Amino acid sequence: MMKTAHDIVIAPVITEASMTAISQKKYTFRVMKNVNKQEIAKAVEELFGVKVAKVNTINMRGRNKRVGLHYGKTADWKKAIVTLKADSKGIEFFESML
């Protein structure tokens, strides 16, 4: 099955820490679990028209949750922190939130 850029990059991660990292041209995304750094870089370049310098990935463990008497677990997921090149433009979606 062919993975498109929209399949690879699932959603932006919007936290206090990720918003402060934008000043250093670091953007955080939730990505598919089974993709590598090169695929993530290509997908971000294709989606936002930017130049990627490097990609750091973190496998996030799901959290244990309780609803009433029932216990469960949220899904495991992968986070990618994408650093853009110095001469690249920013990603407008994030810039509009600052």
C-alpha positions as CSV (number, residue, x, y, z in Angstrom):
1,M,0.0,0.0,0.0
2,M,1.3,3.4,-1.0
3,K,1.5,6.0,1.9
4,T,0.6,9.5,1.0
5,A,1.8,12.6,2.8
6,H,-1.6,13.0,4.3
7,D,-1.5,9.5,5.7
8,I,2.0,9.9,7.3
9,V,1.4,13.3,9.1
10,I,-1.8,12.7,11.2
11,A,-2.1,15.9,13.2
12,P,-0.1,18.7,14.8
13,V,0.8,18.4,18.5
14,I,-0.2,21.6,20.2
15,T,1.3,21.9,23.7
16,E,3.0,24.7,25.6
17,A,6.4,23.1,24.9
18,S,5.8,22.6,21.2
19,M,4.6,26.2,20.8
20,T,7.8,27.6,22.4
21,A,10.0,25.4,20.1
22,I,8.5,27.2,17.0
23,S,10.9,30.1,17.6
24,Q,13.7,27.6,16.8
25,K,11.9,26.4,13.7
26,K,10.9,23.1,15.4
27,Y,7.4,21.8,14.6
28,T,5.8,18.8,16.3
29,F,3.5,16.3,14.6
30,R,1.7,13.1,15.4
31,V,2.7,10.6,12.7
32,M,2.1,7.0,11.6
33,K,3.8,4.5,13.8
34,N,5.5,2.5,11.0
35,V,7.2,5.3,9.0
36,N,10.9,6.4,9.1
37,K,12.5,9.8,9.4
38,Q,13.1,10.2,5.6
39,E,9.4,9.5,4.9
40,I,8.4,12.0,7.5
41,A,10.7,14.7,6.1
42,K,9.4,14.1,2.6
43,A,5.8,14.3,3.7
44,V,6.3,17.6,5.6
45,E,8.1,19.2,2.7
46,E,5.3,18.1,0.3
47,L,2.5,19.2,2.6
48,F,3.8,22.6,3.7
49,G,6.3,23.5,1.0
50,V,9.2,23.9,3.4
51,K,12.8,22.6,3.7
52,V,13.5,20.1,6.4
53,A,16.9,20.0,8.1
54,K,16.3,17.1,10.5
55,V,13.7,14.9,12.1
56,N,13.6,13.5,15.7
57,T,11.1,10.8,16.5
58,I,9.7,9.6,19.8
59,N,7.5,6.5,20.4
60,M,4.8,7.6,22.9
61,R,3.3,5.0,25.2
62,G,-0.5,5.1,25.6
63,R,-1.7,6.1,29.0
64,N,-3.8,4.0,31.4
65,K,-7.3,5.4,31.8
66,R,-10.3,4.6,34.0
67,V,-13.9,5.3,33.3
68,G,-16.1,4.3,36.2
69,L,-15.3,0.7,37.1
70,H,-13.6,-0.1,33.8
71,Y,-9.9,0.2,33.1
72,G,-8.4,0.7,29.6
73,K,-5.5,2.2,27.8
74,T,-5.1,4.9,25.1
75,A,-3.3,3.9,21.9
76,D,0.5,4.1,21.5
77,W,1.6,6.7,19.0
78,K,4.6,8.3,17.4
79,K,5.7,11.9,17.7
80,A,8.0,13.6,15.2
81,I,9.8,16.9,15.9
82,V,10.7,18.4,12.5
83,T,13.5,21.1,12.4
84,L,13.4,23.3,9.3
85,K,16.4,24.8,7.6
86,A,17.4,28.4,8.5
87,D,16.5,29.7,5.0
88,S,13.1,27.9,5.0
89,K,9.8,29.7,5.5
90,G,7.7,28.8,8.6
91,I,4.5,26.7,8.6
92,E,1.6,29.1,8.5
93,F,-0.8,26.9,10.5
94,F,1.5,27.1,13.6
95,E,2.5,30.8,13.0
96,S,-1.2,31.8,13.1
97,M,-1.5,30.3,16.6
98,L,1.3,32.3,18.2
